[in-house]
Amino acid sequence: MPSTQLFTINELGCSIPANTPHAVSVTLPTWQDNVDYEEGRERVLSKMVNGYPRFFIHNLIKKLMSHCEQKFAKSMESCLLFPSRKAAQRCRDFLRKYYTPLDALSLSASTSISKASSTIARLAEITVLAPTAEHVESSLPNAVTLYVVIFPKDAFPVAKLYWQHTGDGISSRQAEYVLRLLQAKQAEEQTQEKLMNRKISPRKRYSNSRSPVTMASLTNTNNDINNINNNITNNIDNSITDNNNNINSSNIDINYNKKELTELLFEVDSYVEERYGRNLSVEFAEKAKIILKRRIAGVLGVESNEEDLQSVASKSIEGISEREVTELTEDDVYLFPSGMSSIFIAHQIILAAFPPKKSVCFGFVYADTLKVLEKFGPGCHFFGHGSSTDIDALENLLASGERILCLLCEFPSNPLLKSPDLKRLRALADKYDFLIIVDETIGNFVNVSVLAWADLIVSSLTKIFSGDSNVMGGGLMLNPQRRHYLKLKETLKVEYEDLFWAEDAIFLERNSRTFRERILKINENAEILCDLLNNNSKVKKVYYPKFVSSEIYVQYMRRNGGYGGLFSITFHSELASAQFFDALPIAKGPSLGTNFTLACPYTILAHYTELDWAAGFGVEKGLVRVSVGLEDKEILLAAFQTSLDAITDN
């Protein structure tokens, strides 16, 4: 499992990992590259082939957006795509609340800005029918319906904030699938004659009788697909239909006379992705989701990477969850398209279940988490230091008569790796009747046990749970031992939507089979690196649970657990930070929890427009965040020592 070489990509704007169509990170190899990215410099933006999905809209999604704009939008309008009507309606409501039309100042006295804003966003619906079951063996939906939010072009930055904060947008794999279906209709006439001449014989996917695929045939078929794609015209809009519940199925039904057509369009892409991506056919998607829920609930027990999905799905369930909470089952776990989606919906579910009140954000958490609490609902109290003094202040606030809906914290926090005193917070929650949401993304349940102190657990499964940096996902889990469990469960029955795309579930299930052993190795690597850095005079401070609020962290550390794979470091000057970062011979870009070591100038990327505010909570401009991977420890030690040696400004 450990790598004998560093994972290094130096090409600005390249995906991380390289040549990965659905990668969730992008190369920003120098300090100045990150600054210029935040300032919108063309030299950086023009080279980006992808980025972190909530910040950079994937090119496949952009292509589908373009089709929808041609069909639904006016010349000065743009759009965003969502997988459900509820999500689209929330985006529309967000626009109406936060977008001010450019002509607002010229409105007549009888026309209010709020009235003008109420008309700026509208919804449309597109439905694309997939090939029938007799033509393609797949558990992908027979019909894919997407919801289009249409708004003025100058409102796009506001709409994109909703996309970023909530994680509600469609998956790039879902967009890819819809585009493939739309292209199939256009491709049918162009390819049918060629397919007849080739006499391609149909074959069942994943059967032992699969015909061998040679590189020559693979290349030729991919060239055919590329030629098809290049010939697509605006006529594809005929495959899209307007909302108003008047879907004209005849316009979008894709009828195939030959199974070979489906084979050409689906088999090559799927064969390559599944064979070399180590994933199963999407017919197993629902089983993959069940396994993911069991894995997150900690009821699967010991797993083997050699087991196939069917074997894992058939395993007997452990009687007691390793999360040390009785009566916890897979039914208490809910899957989401991203980690931020799980956080956003957790807050929305609580708002729906109880009378609205302000929430509390405890500790300096990930930037969009705070935005969710501030912008959606009555607002929040921010206790950004996450210290015992902050708990005292919170207790005084509650004792004065203020009541809150819920408290959200990270364990430990990103990027300062502070651990909140969950026992004290739980005592306050029980006394004053509010709920606690704990984000365990950084700690993860291999290392820490925090569910017992929370009402809800949320996590970004995109990170170490996956590790491969090629799929997004999020999880939410209820604690069945808490006072408001049944109320939350009832609300989720009404409000929860399973929007986790089938292909993403397949990838995440396969990636996460080894997450326990990967975490243990990463724990070891990170601790050795942090010891090196903590003993170097060029380093100002290392933020790592071993050195930050360790007396709290160890109270929740599991047997055989560690301090995790994330740490942050500061230096004695911004120049020293830049020299260290630029010299690091590792992958450099956003995200964390990857199987390879990854670094970024966190404050630059997350708080560039509010640097002074962040500094007030100890998050310095020159902070470098490092997510440690699976490389050999000797290689990592040498790489970081080389970067320390590059610092000349002390």
C-alpha positions, 0 to 999 in steps of 0.5 A: 500500500505505501508508495515508494515515490511522491505524487507530484504534479507541477503543471498549473491547472492539471487535475489531481490525480492527473488524467482523472475525468472526475478528479476533485482537486486541481494543481496550484503549485506555487504560492503566487498561483493560489493568490492569482487564482483568488484574484481571478487572474487569467493566466491561472483560470485559463489553464484550469481543466477542473477544480474542487467541484463546489467551487469549479463547475465541471466542464461536463456540467457546463456543457449540459448547462449550455444545452439548457440555456439554448433551450430555456434561457434568454440571451442575457440569462444563465442557469444552474442544474439541480437533481431535485425540485426542492434543491432548485427551489432553494436556489431560487429562494436564495437568489430572491433573498440575496440578489439585487437586480442591476436596475433596482435603483431605477425602480419606481417608488411603487415597486420594491426591490423585493418585488423585483427580486421575486421575478428574477429566477424561474424553474424549468424541468428536463427529462431524458429517457434512458435506453430500455432495459432490453438494450442495456443492463444497468440500474441507472434510472430509466428517466433522468429528470433535472431541474434548471434554475434560470436567472440573469447573467449578472446573478450568476455569482450569487447563484454559484454561492448557493451551489458552493455553500450547499453542495446541492448541484448535480454530479459530474458523472450524472451530467456525463450520463445525461449528455451521453443519452442526448448524444445517443439520439443524434448518433443513431443515424450516423453509426447504425450503418457502420455498426451493421458492417462491423457486425459487433456481437452483443455481450453480457457485461462482466461475463466470463465470455467477454470478448477481449478488448485490444488497444487498437479496437479500443482506440478505434471505438473511442475515435468513433465516439469522439467523432460523434461528439464533435458532430452534435448540433443544437438539434439536441435541444429537441431531446429536452422538454419544458416544465409545466408537466407537459413532457412530450415523450415522443421528443425525448424517447430514445428508441434503439433498433440495435443493441450494438448501438448501446454497446458502442456508446456505453460499453467502451467507457464503462469497460475502461472505467470499471476495469481500470477503476476497479469498480463494478457495474452500476447494476450493483449501485443500490447494494453499494449504498447499503454497504456504505451505510453499514460501513459508516454505521460500523456494523460490517466488522472486519472486511477484506479488499478481495471480497466482491460486492455481493459477498460484502452485501451478504455478510452478517451484521455485527450485533453492536456497532463499533461506534459504541452506541447501542441500537445503531443500524444502517437505517440511521445513516443517510447518504448525500452527494457531498459533505457540504450537502450533509451539513446543509441538510442536517441544519435544514432538517433541524429547522423543519423539525423544531421552532426556528432559532439561531444556531451556534457555530463552535470553533473556527470551522470550514468556511462554508459550514459557517456560511450555511448557519449564517445564511439559511435560517435565523442566523448564528452565534459564532464562538470562533476560538472553540476554547473553554472560555468560549464555552463559558461565554456560551453558558452565560448566553444561555443562562441569560435566557437566549435559546438556540436550535443547535450547535455545530462543531468539528472534531477536530477543527479545520484548519487549526485542529482544535478539539472541542470539549464535547462533554461540557457541550453535551451537558449544556445541550441536555440542560438547555435542550438544543441539538449537537451536530459534530463533523467528524471528517477530520477525526473519522471514526477509526481514530475517535469516538464522538457519536455518543456525545452528538445528536447527529454526525456529518462527514465528507466521504469525499476525503479519507473515506474515499481517498482516491480523490475521484468521487464526491459524497457525504454522510449523516448519521443519527444517534438513536440514544438521544432525546430527539431521535424519533422527531428527527427520524420522522422529519427525515422520512418526509424531507430526505431525498436520496440524490447520491448518483448511482455511479458515484456510489459504486466508486465510493463503495469500492474506494472505501473498502480499505479506509481503515488500513489506510488511516492507520498508515496515514496516522503513522506518517503524519505523526512522524512528519509533525514531530520533525516540523515541531522540532525545527526552529524555522517553523513557528507552530504546528497545528496537530491534535498531538500538540493542540488541545491534546488533553481533550482529543485523547479523551475521545481517541479510540483504542489503536486510533491516532491523531489523523492525517491533517495538520497545519503549519505557520512560519515566521513570515509570509515569505518563509511560508511561500518558500516552504510551499513552493519547494514542497515536491508533492501534490499541491491543491485544494481538498484533503484526505487523499491517499497521496500527500497534498498541501495548500495555502489554506487561508489564501484559498478559503479566506482571501477576502477576509484575511484580517477577520481570519487572523483574529481567530488565529488563522494566519495568512501564511498558514500551510495545510498538509494532508498526509498520504500513504508514501513511505515515511522516509520519502516524506521526511526527506521531502519536507526537510528539503522544503525546510532547507529552502527557507531563507527568510527567518 
